[in-house]
């Protein structure tokens, strides 16, 4: 058929020969009896995985089970030639083995996976075979000799395996690890757990090596992430143990560099797409402004968002598990700047060679951020915009969980607030009809905490919708709260335009209150909890603002805003009164009532004073400065109640709340890899001289 097309000028293509040999293998006889060189010749021929997989598809399960012994021998031969030291045969043996794994995983042989092991490797020898196989694969990844018995060679241990072979080895390991939708039910992964020492060392070494990392980083990251998610709640997972104590600075920097580059390529592609839309003049039409600007509308973007799920998961595991990783979050990644001629403008990039010193990247043009945190914040600002696409929802949720972990970490907070470590982050804003287009941001660099406030405020005001993303809003408020707790505790006066945050919170409250009926039906007590959280942010400003607001003036402005927006708090108080005796809601309504005490006291104290002033001065409306003057002169007579636990929050923990979310996410990453995996055609001629 199509496989047997004749080549040009009557030369038969190589393809045919390998197909004949496949057919011979399936005839189920010991081929090396007839031709002692059978396997030597076989592994010199380019793999035809399509034909091999179709061949199996045409067999019934019964035929496959009868073929078991021959399949075991086939597997053993692949394993043998992987350590042959002959490059072409090694390449073909790894590719053939990858096909065999794909094939056996496609059979549904019950839940246990033991049958799959028996079918492919054979029970009797599986332990030894898999151990040797995994050790030789690790050796290839780090260029050590795969066959320790060849010790007589001059260069005893050092080999240099070409990137193509390493790619294939990683592909094989990923095919093994993604064989089942649920990683934890994949018995083959158990062998990878047992060989954790050599495997983990190899993967970490590749991350630490700039050349290997730039070629294979994404695969290494994916593999480590999948392995760290194997039965992570049921047993001691050695990869989690190792990842949580990893302190190899080069590897940690490598890890963050791979994450940074993957997310940055999405960010740049997104910017590029926006420029295109603008220049084509479509930007001006409202429908377009609200429609086509959304994320994930092109297949390419959908694919990128999907593949970045694994990258975000890796970032999450690193932040969540490893204290040392926190310290590389703000390191510059010189590689991120390679090959971009614009980087030399105005700043000498030569200075960035030392990865352990954070550099101020204000000289780097917008769009080229050079550390993982800046890139991640920009990525979050894009991905969180459109919450209608299922994939975006889970990515945005993961981004917010990562931000929660970062903002409750002391060390991370010290970076986020360090005035000597300032950055510029491009926070993408959603084009919306009901707000003025913001003047382009002034391009100034600021501490990262300022950008997180920008990001969270942006989320609140752009997600006031009937399909209310309640949990995302709770996380968002939680991130703001964590930053404020740190500022209060360490008395850090962040130079930030607090008015923007206050105004975002007020707008948000107004929206929730105008939809309270529907929301209470939908979210029950949740709405009282959410309102209480937001009011408590204001309580923190009122109670502790003097320790972390930048100046006395900003404290006055806070009171001005509260008095100016008094209507919101009045509405909230009437809501409380409606539910304070309601059997289902009274407990949470009472908490909200308590939270409102000081805010109401402020309103009730200053309102009459302002009315009095306008009477005395015969002036119906007051300017902002006049109101501020009244506020300043009347602090003394105001009494507030001290409130407890304003700076207390429940620390993030993955279990039990998020366990299901993460197992779904890992499943999605596994399926995504399985769908996208393809076998490349390799030009074997290149390696024939080696």
C-alpha positions as CSV (number, residue, x, y, z in Angstrom):
1,X,0.0,0.0,0.0
2,X,1.0,3.5,0.7
3,X,4.0,2.4,2.8
4,X,5.6,0.6,-0.1
5,X,5.7,3.4,-2.7
6,X,8.7,3.0,-5.0
7,X,11.3,5.7,-4.7
8,X,12.4,7.9,-7.6
9,X,14.3,6.3,-10.4
10,X,13.4,2.8,-9.3
11,X,15.6,3.0,-6.2
12,X,13.7,1.2,-3.4
13,X,13.4,3.5,-0.4
14,X,14.9,2.2,2.9
15,X,11.5,2.1,4.4
16,X,10.6,-1.1,2.7
17,X,13.4,-3.1,4.3
18,X,12.4,-2.2,7.9
19,X,8.8,-3.1,7.1
20,X,9.9,-6.6,5.9
21,X,11.9,-7.0,9.1
22,X,8.9,-5.9,11.3
23,X,6.9,-8.5,9.5
24,X,9.5,-11.1,10.2
25,X,9.5,-10.2,13.9
26,X,5.8,-10.7,14.0
27,X,6.1,-14.1,12.6
28,X,7.2,-15.0,16.0
29,X,10.3,-17.1,15.6
30,X,13.8,-16.5,17.0
31,X,15.3,-14.5,14.1
32,X,18.9,-14.6,15.3
33,X,19.0,-18.4,14.7
34,X,18.7,-17.9,11.0
35,X,20.7,-14.7,10.7
36,X,23.1,-13.9,13.6
37,X,23.3,-10.3,12.4
38,X,19.5,-9.8,12.3
39,X,19.3,-7.3,15.1
40,X,22.5,-5.5,14.2
41,X,21.0,-4.9,10.7
42,X,17.5,-4.2,12.1
43,X,18.7,-1.3,14.4
44,X,20.5,0.4,11.5
45,X,17.2,1.0,9.7
46,X,15.1,4.0,10.3
47,X,12.1,3.4,12.6
48,X,8.7,3.4,11.0
49,X,6.6,3.9,14.1
50,X,3.4,4.3,12.0
51,X,3.7,0.9,10.5
52,X,4.7,-0.7,13.8
53,X,1.7,0.8,15.6
54,X,-0.8,-0.1,12.8
55,X,0.6,-3.6,12.9
56,X,-0.4,-3.9,16.5
57,X,-3.7,-2.2,16.0
58,X,-4.6,-5.0,13.5
59,X,-4.1,-7.7,16.1
60,X,-6.8,-8.9,18.5
61,X,-6.0,-8.7,22.2
62,X,-5.7,-12.5,22.1
63,X,-3.1,-12.4,19.4
64,X,-1.2,-9.8,21.3
65,X,-1.2,-12.0,24.4
66,X,0.1,-14.9,22.4
67,X,2.8,-12.7,21.0
68,X,3.9,-11.8,24.6
69,X,7.2,-13.8,24.7
70,X,8.3,-12.3,21.4
71,X,7.3,-8.9,22.5
72,X,9.4,-9.4,25.7
73,X,12.4,-10.4,23.5
74,X,11.8,-7.4,21.2
75,X,11.8,-5.1,24.2
76,X,15.0,-6.7,25.6
77,X,16.7,-6.3,22.2
78,X,15.8,-2.6,22.2
79,X,17.2,-2.3,25.8
80,X,20.4,-4.1,24.7
81,X,21.0,-1.8,21.7
82,X,20.3,1.3,23.7
83,X,23.6,0.6,25.5
84,X,25.4,-0.6,22.4
85,X,27.5,2.6,22.1
86,X,26.7,2.7,18.3
87,X,24.9,6.0,17.8
88,X,22.5,5.1,15.0
89,X,21.5,1.9,16.7
90,X,21.0,3.7,20.0
91,X,18.8,6.3,18.3
92,X,16.7,3.7,16.6
93,X,16.4,1.5,19.7
94,X,15.2,4.4,21.8
95,X,12.6,5.3,19.2
96,X,11.4,1.7,18.8
97,X,11.1,1.3,22.5
98,X,9.0,4.5,22.7
99,X,6.7,3.0,20.1
100,X,6.4,-0.2,22.0
101,X,5.4,1.7,25.2
102,X,2.9,3.7,23.3
103,X,1.4,0.5,21.9
104,X,1.1,-1.4,25.2
105,X,-0.4,1.6,27.0
106,X,-3.1,1.7,24.3
107,X,-4.4,-1.7,25.5
108,X,-6.8,-1.6,28.4
109,X,-5.7,-4.5,30.4
110,X,-7.5,-3.8,33.7
111,X,-6.6,-1.3,36.3
112,X,-3.4,-2.5,37.8
113,X,-0.9,-2.0,35.1
114,X,1.0,-5.2,36.2
115,X,-0.4,-6.9,33.1
116,X,1.1,-4.1,30.9
117,X,4.5,-4.7,32.5
118,X,4.2,-8.5,32.0
119,X,3.1,-8.0,28.4
120,X,6.0,-5.7,27.5
121,X,8.9,-6.6,29.7
122,X,7.9,-9.9,31.2
123,X,7.4,-10.2,35.0
124,X,10.3,-12.5,35.7
125,X,12.9,-10.0,34.6
126,X,11.0,-6.6,34.8
127,X,12.8,-5.4,37.9
128,X,16.3,-5.9,36.6
129,X,15.4,-4.9,33.0
130,X,13.8,-1.6,34.1
131,X,16.5,-0.8,36.5
132,X,19.2,-1.2,33.8
133,X,17.2,0.6,31.3
134,X,16.5,3.7,33.5
135,X,20.2,3.8,34.6
136,X,21.4,3.8,31.0
137,X,18.8,6.5,30.0
138,X,20.1,8.7,32.9
139,X,23.7,8.1,31.7
140,X,22.9,9.3,28.2
141,X,21.3,12.5,29.6
142,X,24.5,13.4,31.4
143,X,27.0,12.0,28.9
144,X,28.4,9.2,31.1
145,X,29.3,5.8,29.5
146,X,26.1,3.7,29.1
147,X,28.0,0.5,29.2
148,X,30.2,0.3,32.3
149,X,31.9,-2.9,31.0
150,X,33.7,-1.0,28.3
151,X,36.1,0.4,30.8
152,X,39.1,-0.3,28.5
153,X,38.4,2.7,26.4
154,X,40.7,5.7,26.6
155,X,38.1,8.3,27.6
156,X,36.7,5.9,30.2
157,X,33.7,7.8,31.3
158,X,33.1,10.8,29.2
159,X,30.9,10.6,26.1
160,X,29.2,13.4,24.3
161,X,25.8,12.3,23.2
162,X,24.1,14.5,20.5
163,X,21.0,16.5,21.5
164,X,18.8,14.3,19.2
165,X,19.5,11.3,21.4
166,X,18.8,13.2,24.6
167,X,15.6,14.5,23.2
168,X,14.5,10.9,22.3
169,X,15.5,9.7,25.8
170,X,13.4,12.4,27.4
171,X,10.5,11.6,25.0
172,X,10.7,8.0,26.0
173,X,10.7,8.8,29.7
174,X,7.7,11.1,29.1
175,X,5.8,8.5,27.1
176,X,6.4,6.1,30.0
177,X,5.3,8.7,32.6
178,X,2.2,9.7,30.7
179,X,1.0,6.2,29.8
180,X,-2.0,6.5,32.1
181,X,-4.4,9.5,32.5
182,X,-3.8,9.1,36.3
183,X,-0.1,9.2,36.9
184,X,-0.5,7.5,40.2
185,X,-2.1,4.4,38.6
186,X,0.9,4.0,36.2
187,X,2.9,1.1,37.6
188,X,5.8,1.8,35.3
189,X,6.4,5.0,37.2
190,X,7.1,3.0,40.3
191,X,10.4,1.9,38.6
192,X,11.3,5.5,38.0
193,X,10.7,6.1,41.7
194,X,13.1,3.3,42.6
195,X,15.7,4.8,40.3
196,X,15.2,8.2,41.6
197,X,18.8,8.8,42.6
198,X,20.4,8.6,39.2
199,X,17.4,10.0,37.4
200,X,16.9,13.1,39.6
201,X,20.7,13.8,39.5
202,X,20.6,13.7,35.7
203,X,17.6,16.0,35.4
204,X,19.0,18.5,37.9
205,X,22.4,18.5,36.1
206,X,20.6,19.2,32.8
207,X,18.8,22.2,34.4
208,X,22.1,23.5,35.7
209,X,23.7,23.2,32.3
210,X,22.9,26.3,30.1
211,X,23.2,24.4,26.8
212,X,21.2,21.3,27.8
213,X,18.6,23.5,29.5
214,X,18.0,25.7,26.4
215,X,17.5,22.6,24.3
216,X,15.7,20.2,26.7
217,X,14.5,22.4,29.6
218,X,10.8,22.2,29.0
219,X,10.9,18.4,28.8
220,X,13.0,18.1,31.9
221,X,10.6,20.4,33.8
222,X,7.6,18.4,32.6
223,X,9.2,15.1,33.6
224,X,10.2,16.4,37.1
225,X,6.7,17.8,37.7
226,X,4.9,14.6,36.7
227,X,7.2,12.5,38.9
228,X,6.6,14.8,41.8
229,X,2.9,14.2,41.4
230,X,3.1,10.4,41.6
231,X,1.1,9.2,44.6
232,X,2.1,12.3,46.4
233,X,-0.5,12.0,49.1
234,X,-0.2,8.2,49.7
235,X,3.4,7.6,50.1
236,X,6.8,9.3,50.5
237,X,7.6,10.5,47.0
238,X,11.5,10.7,46.7
239,X,11.3,13.4,44.0
240,X,9.3,15.6,46.3
241,X,11.8,15.0,49.0
242,X,14.7,15.9,46.7
243,X,13.0,18.9,45.1
244,X,12.1,20.4,48.4
245,X,15.8,20.5,49.6
246,X,17.4,21.2,46.2
247,X,19.9,24.0,46.9
248,X,22.0,23.8,43.7
249,X,21.8,27.5,42.7
250,X,22.6,26.8,39.1
251,X,19.8,24.3,38.8
252,X,17.3,26.5,40.6
253,X,18.2,29.4,38.3
254,X,17.9,27.0,35.4
255,X,14.5,26.0,36.5
256,X,13.3,29.6,36.8
257,X,14.9,30.5,33.4
258,X,13.0,27.7,31.6
259,X,9.7,28.9,33.2
260,X,10.5,32.5,32.4
261,X,11.3,31.8,28.7
262,X,8.2,29.7,28.2
263,X,5.9,32.3,29.7
264,X,7.7,35.2,28.0
265,X,7.3,33.7,24.6
266,X,3.5,33.6,25.2
267,X,3.6,37.3,26.4
268,X,5.5,38.4,23.4
269,X,3.3,36.6,21.0
270,X,0.2,38.1,22.7
271,X,1.7,41.7,22.4
272,X,2.5,41.0,18.7
273,X,-1.0,39.9,18.0
274,X,-2.4,43.0,19.7
275,X,-0.2,45.2,17.6
276,X,-1.5,43.5,14.5
277,X,-5.1,44.0,15.5
278,X,-4.4,47.7,16.2
279,X,-2.5,48.4,13.0
280,X,-5.3,46.8,10.9
281,X,-7.7,49.4,12.2
282,X,-10.1,46.9,13.6
283,X,-9.2,48.0,17.0
284,X,-11.6,51.0,16.9
285,X,-14.8,48.9,16.5
286,X,-16.4,48.2,19.9
287,X,-17.2,44.6,19.1
288,X,-13.7,43.9,18.3
289,X,-12.4,45.7,21.3
290,X,-14.4,43.5,23.5
291,X,-14.4,40.4,21.3
292,X,-11.3,39.5,19.4
293,X,-8.8,40.9,22.0
294,X,-9.7,38.0,24.2
295,X,-7.2,35.4,25.0
296,X,-7.1,31.9,23.6
297,X,-9.2,32.9,20.6
298,X,-6.6,31.5,18.1
299,X,-5.7,27.8,18.0
300,X,-2.1,28.8,18.5
301,X,-2.8,30.6,21.7
302,X,-5.0,27.8,23.0
303,X,-2.1,25.4,22.3
304,X,0.3,27.7,24.1
305,X,-1.9,28.2,27.1
306,X,-2.3,24.4,27.3
307,X,1.4,23.7,27.1
308,X,2.1,26.4,29.7
309,X,-0.2,24.6,32.2
310,X,2.8,22.3,32.8
311,X,5.1,25.2,33.2
312,X,2.8,26.9,35.8
313,X,2.5,23.6,37.6
314,X,6.3,23.4,37.8
315,X,6.5,27.0,39.1
316,X,3.8,26.1,41.7
317,X,5.7,23.0,42.9
318,X,8.9,25.0,43.1
319,X,7.4,27.8,45.0
320,X,5.3,25.5,47.2
321,X,8.0,22.9,48.0
322,X,11.3,24.7,47.9
323,X,12.4,27.5,50.3
324,X,15.5,28.1,48.2
325,X,13.6,28.6,45.0
326,X,12.0,31.8,46.5
327,X,15.4,33.4,46.4
328,X,15.9,33.0,42.7
329,X,12.4,34.4,41.8
330,X,13.9,37.8,41.1
331,X,17.2,36.8,39.5
332,X,17.9,38.1,36.0
333,X,18.0,35.6,33.2
334,X,20.6,36.7,30.7
335,X,19.4,34.0,28.3
336,X,16.1,35.6,28.1
337,X,17.8,38.5,26.4
338,X,20.0,36.6,23.9
339,X,19.3,37.1,20.3
340,X,17.3,40.3,20.9
341,X,19.2,43.2,19.4
342,X,17.2,45.8,21.3
343,X,18.6,44.8,24.6
344,X,21.8,46.7,24.2
345,X,20.0,50.1,23.9
346,X,20.8,52.2,26.9
347,X,22.0,49.4,29.0
348,X,25.0,47.2,29.0
349,X,23.7,43.6,29.2
350,X,27.3,42.4,29.8
351,X,26.7,43.2,33.4
352,X,24.1,40.5,33.8
353,X,26.4,37.5,33.6
354,X,26.4,36.8,37.2
355,X,23.1,35.0,37.8
356,X,23.1,35.6,41.6
357,X,22.8,39.3,41.5
358,X,19.5,40.8,40.7
359,X,19.7,43.7,38.3
360,X,17.4,46.6,37.9
361,X,16.0,46.1,34.5
362,X,14.7,49.6,34.0
363,X,17.1,50.0,31.1
364,X,15.7,46.9,29.4
365,X,12.9,47.9,26.9
366,X,9.3,47.1,27.9
367,X,8.4,43.5,26.9
368,X,11.7,42.0,27.8
369,X,11.5,41.3,31.5
370,X,14.4,39.4,32.8
371,X,13.2,37.5,35.7
372,X,10.6,34.9,36.4
373,X,8.4,36.9,38.7
374,X,8.0,39.9,36.3
375,X,7.3,37.5,33.4
376,X,4.8,35.6,35.6
377,X,2.9,38.7,36.7
378,X,2.6,39.8,33.0
379,X,1.4,36.3,32.0
380,X,-1.1,36.4,34.8
381,X,-2.4,39.8,33.7
382,X,-3.2,38.3,30.2
383,X,-4.5,34.9,31.3
384,X,-6.8,36.2,34.0
385,X,-8.7,38.4,31.5
386,X,-11.0,36.0,29.9
387,X,-12.7,33.7,32.4
388,X,-15.1,32.1,30.1
389,X,-12.7,29.5,28.6
390,X,-12.3,26.5,30.9
391,X,-8.6,26.3,30.3
392,X,-8.0,29.9,31.2
393,X,-10.0,29.5,34.4
394,X,-7.8,26.7,35.7
395,X,-4.6,28.5,34.6
396,X,-5.7,31.8,36.2
397,X,-6.7,29.9,39.4
398,X,-3.2,28.4,39.5
399,X,-1.6,31.8,38.9
400,X,-3.5,33.2,41.9
401,X,-2.6,30.2,44.1
402,X,1.1,30.7,43.2
403,X,0.7,34.4,44.2
404,X,-0.9,33.4,47.5
405,X,2.1,31.1,48.2
406,X,4.6,33.9,47.3
407,X,2.9,36.6,49.3
408,X,2.7,34.6,52.5
409,X,6.4,33.9,52.4
410,X,8.6,36.2,54.5
411,X,11.7,36.0,52.2
412,X,9.6,36.6,49.1
413,X,8.0,39.6,50.8
414,X,11.3,41.1,51.6
415,X,12.1,41.1,47.8
416,X,8.7,42.3,46.8
417,X,9.0,45.3,49.0
418,X,12.7,46.0,48.6
419,X,13.2,49.6,47.3
420,X,16.6,48.7,45.8
421,X,15.0,46.0,43.7
422,X,12.7,47.8,41.3
423,X,11.3,46.5,38.1
424,X,8.9,47.4,35.3
425,X,6.1,45.0,34.7
426,X,3.7,45.2,31.8
427,X,0.3,44.7,33.3
428,X,-2.1,44.1,30.4
429,X,-5.4,45.8,30.8
430,X,-8.7,44.7,29.4
431,X,-10.3,47.1,27.0
432,X,-13.7,47.8,28.6
433,X,-16.5,50.1,27.6
434,X,-17.3,51.4,31.1
435,X,-13.9,52.8,31.9
436,X,-11.6,55.5,30.6
437,X,-8.6,54.1,28.7
438,X,-5.8,54.6,31.2
439,X,-3.0,56.8,30.2
440,X,-0.2,54.4,29.3
441,X,1.6,53.6,32.5
442,X,4.5,55.9,33.1
443,X,7.1,53.3,32.4
444,X,8.7,53.7,35.9
445,X,10.2,50.8,37.7
446,X,8.8,50.1,41.2
447,X,9.0,47.3,43.8
448,X,7.2,44.2,42.8
449,X,4.5,44.6,45.6
450,X,3.2,47.7,43.7
451,X,2.7,45.6,40.6
452,X,0.9,42.9,42.5
453,X,-1.5,45.6,43.8
454,X,-2.0,46.8,40.2
455,X,-2.7,43.3,39.1
456,X,-5.2,42.5,41.9
457,X,-7.0,45.8,41.6
458,X,-7.3,45.2,37.8
459,X,-8.8,41.8,38.4
460,X,-11.4,43.1,40.8
461,X,-12.7,45.9,38.6
462,X,-12.7,43.8,35.4
463,X,-14.5,40.8,36.8
464,X,-17.6,42.4,38.1
465,X,-19.9,40.1,36.2
466,X,-23.1,38.2,36.6
467,X,-21.2,34.9,36.3
468,X,-19.2,36.0,39.4
469,X,-15.9,34.2,39.8
470,X,-16.4,34.1,43.6
471,X,-13.4,31.9,44.6
472,X,-11.0,33.9,42.3
473,X,-12.2,37.1,44.0
474,X,-11.6,35.5,47.4
475,X,-8.0,34.6,46.4
476,X,-7.5,38.1,45.0
477,X,-8.5,39.8,48.3
478,X,-6.4,37.2,50.1
479,X,-3.3,38.2,48.1
480,X,-3.9,41.9,48.9
481,X,-4.4,41.1,52.6
482,X,-1.1,39.1,52.7
483,X,0.9,42.0,51.4
484,X,-0.7,44.4,53.8
485,X,0.0,42.0,56.8
486,X,3.7,42.0,55.9
487,X,3.8,45.8,55.5
488,X,2.1,46.2,58.9
489,X,4.4,43.7,60.6
490,X,7.6,45.2,59.2
491,X,6.3,48.8,59.1
492,X,7.1,49.2,55.4
493,X,5.9,52.4,53.8
494,X,5.4,51.3,50.2
495,X,5.4,54.3,47.8
496,X,2.2,53.3,46.1
497,X,-0.9,55.2,44.9
498,X,-3.2,53.7,47.5
499,X,-6.1,55.6,46.2
500,X,-6.2,53.3,43.2
501,X,-6.6,50.2,45.4
502,X,-9.2,51.9,47.6
503,X,-11.2,53.0,44.6
504,X,-11.0,49.5,43.1
505,X,-12.2,48.0,46.4
506,X,-15.1,50.5,46.7
507,X,-16.2,49.9,43.1
508,X,-16.1,46.2,43.8
509,X,-18.2,46.5,47.0
510,X,-20.7,48.6,45.1
511,X,-21.1,45.9,42.5
512,X,-21.5,43.1,45.0
513,X,-24.1,45.0,46.9
514,X,-26.1,45.8,43.8
515,X,-26.3,42.1,43.1
516,X,-26.7,40.9,46.7
517,X,-30.0,39.0,46.1
518,X,-28.7,36.8,43.3
519,X,-25.3,36.3,44.9
520,X,-26.7,35.3,48.3
521,X,-28.9,32.7,46.5
522,X,-25.8,31.4,44.7
523,X,-23.0,31.8,47.2
524,X,-25.0,31.7,50.5
525,X,-22.8,32.8,53.4
526,X,-19.9,33.2,51.1
527,X,-21.1,36.7,50.2
528,X,-21.0,37.8,53.8
529,X,-17.5,36.3,54.2
530,X,-16.3,38.2,51.0
531,X,-17.8,41.5,52.2
532,X,-16.3,41.1,55.6
533,X,-12.8,40.4,54.0
534,X,-13.0,43.6,52.0
535,X,-14.2,45.7,54.9
536,X,-11.4,44.3,57.0
537,X,-8.9,45.5,54.5
538,X,-10.3,49.0,55.2
539,X,-10.1,48.3,58.9
540,X,-6.4,47.4,58.5
541,X,-5.8,50.8,56.9
542,X,-7.8,52.6,59.6
543,X,-6.2,50.7,62.5
544,X,-2.6,50.3,61.4
545,X,-2.4,52.7,58.5
546,X,-0.2,55.0,60.4
547,X,2.5,52.3,60.5
548,X,2.6,51.5,56.7
549,X,0.9,54.3,54.7
550,X,3.5,56.5,53.1
551,X,2.5,59.8,54.8
552,X,0.0,61.4,57.1
553,X,-1.6,62.9,54.0
554,X,-2.5,59.5,52.7
555,X,-4.1,58.6,56.0
556,X,-6.3,61.7,55.6
557,X,-7.1,60.7,52.1
558,X,-8.3,57.3,53.4
559,X,-10.8,59.0,55.7
560,X,-11.9,61.3,52.8
561,X,-12.6,58.3,50.6
562,X,-14.5,56.5,53.3
563,X,-16.7,59.6,54.0
564,X,-17.1,60.3,50.2
565,X,-18.3,56.7,49.6
566,X,-20.4,56.5,52.8
567,X,-23.4,55.4,50.7
568,X,-21.7,52.0,50.1
569,X,-21.3,51.3,53.8
570,X,-24.9,52.5,54.5
571,X,-26.2,50.0,52.0
572,X,-24.1,47.3,53.5
573,X,-25.4,48.1,57.0
574,X,-29.0,47.8,55.8
575,X,-28.1,44.4,54.3
576,X,-26.8,43.4,57.7
577,X,-30.0,44.5,59.4
578,X,-32.0,42.4,56.9
579,X,-30.2,39.2,57.7
580,X,-29.0,39.6,61.3
581,X,-31.9,37.4,62.6
582,X,-32.0,35.1,59.6
583,X,-31.5,31.5,60.8
584,X,-29.1,30.5,58.0
585,X,-27.1,33.8,57.7
586,X,-27.2,35.4,61.2
587,X,-23.8,34.3,62.3
588,X,-22.0,35.7,59.3
589,X,-24.2,38.8,59.1
590,X,-23.1,39.4,62.7
591,X,-19.4,39.2,61.8
592,X,-20.0,41.7,59.0
593,X,-21.8,43.9,61.4
594,X,-18.7,43.8,63.7
595,X,-16.4,44.6,60.9
596,X,-18.5,47.7,60.0
597,X,-18.3,49.2,63.5
598,X,-15.3,51.5,63.0
599,X,-16.1,52.4,59.4
600,X,-19.6,53.5,60.5
601,X,-18.2,55.4,63.4
602,X,-16.0,57.3,61.0
603,X,-18.9,58.2,58.7
604,X,-21.2,59.1,61.6
605,X,-18.5,61.3,63.2
606,X,-17.4,63.2,60.2
607,X,-20.6,63.7,58.3
608,X,-22.2,66.1,60.8
609,X,-18.9,68.0,61.1
610,X,-18.8,68.5,57.3
611,X,-22.4,69.6,57.2
612,X,-21.7,72.1,60.1
613,X,-18.7,73.5,58.1
614,X,-20.8,74.0,55.0
615,X,-23.5,75.8,57.1
616,X,-20.9,78.0,58.9
617,X,-19.2,78.9,55.6
618,X,-22.4,79.2,53.7
619,X,-21.1,76.7,51.1
620,X,-23.2,73.9,49.7
621,X,-20.4,71.8,48.3
622,X,-16.9,71.4,49.6
623,X,-13.7,70.9,47.7
624,X,-11.5,67.9,48.4
625,X,-9.0,70.1,50.3
626,X,-11.8,71.6,52.5
627,X,-13.1,68.2,53.4
628,X,-9.5,67.0,54.2
629,X,-9.1,70.1,56.4
630,X,-12.3,69.2,58.4
631,X,-11.0,65.6,58.7
632,X,-7.6,66.7,60.1
633,X,-9.2,69.0,62.6
634,X,-11.6,66.4,64.0
635,X,-9.5,63.3,64.6
636,X,-9.2,64.0,68.3
637,X,-12.8,63.6,69.1
638,X,-13.1,60.3,67.2
639,X,-13.2,57.1,69.2
640,X,-12.6,53.8,67.5
641,X,-12.7,50.3,68.8
642,X,-9.6,48.1,68.6
643,X,-10.3,45.1,66.5
644,X,-8.5,41.7,66.9
645,X,-7.0,39.5,64.3
646,X,-7.1,41.9,61.4
647,X,-3.7,40.7,60.4
648,X,-4.5,37.1,60.6
649,X,-5.1,34.8,57.7
650,X,-5.4,31.1,57.0
651,X,-2.2,29.9,55.4
652,X,-2.5,28.2,52.0
653,X,-2.5,24.4,52.1
654,X,-3.0,22.1,49.1
655,X,-4.9,19.5,51.0
656,X,-7.7,18.9,51.4
657,X,-9.2,21.9,49.5
658,X,-7.2,21.9,46.3
659,X,-6.2,18.2,46.0
660,X,-8.9,17.5,43.4
661,X,-7.9,20.6,41.4
662,X,-4.3,19.5,41.2
663,X,-5.1,15.9,40.3
664,X,-7.3,17.2,37.5
665,X,-4.6,19.5,36.4
666,X,-2.0,16.8,36.3
667,X,-4.4,14.6,34.3
668,X,-4.9,17.5,31.8
669,X,-1.1,17.9,31.5
670,X,-0.7,14.2,30.9
671,X,-3.4,14.1,28.2
672,X,-2.0,17.2,26.6
673,X,1.4,15.7,26.3
674,X,0.0,12.4,24.9
675,X,-1.9,14.3,22.3
676,X,1.0,16.4,21.2
677,X,3.7,13.8,21.1
678,X,5.1,13.0,17.7
679,X,8.1,11.1,16.4
680,X,10.4,13.2,14.3
681,X,12.1,11.8,11.2
682,X,15.8,11.8,12.0
683,X,18.5,12.2,9.4
684,X,20.5,9.2,10.4
685,X,23.2,10.0,7.8
686,X,24.5,12.8,10.0
687,X,25.4,10.3,12.7
688,X,26.9,7.6,10.5
689,X,30.5,8.7,11.0
690,X,30.3,8.8,14.8
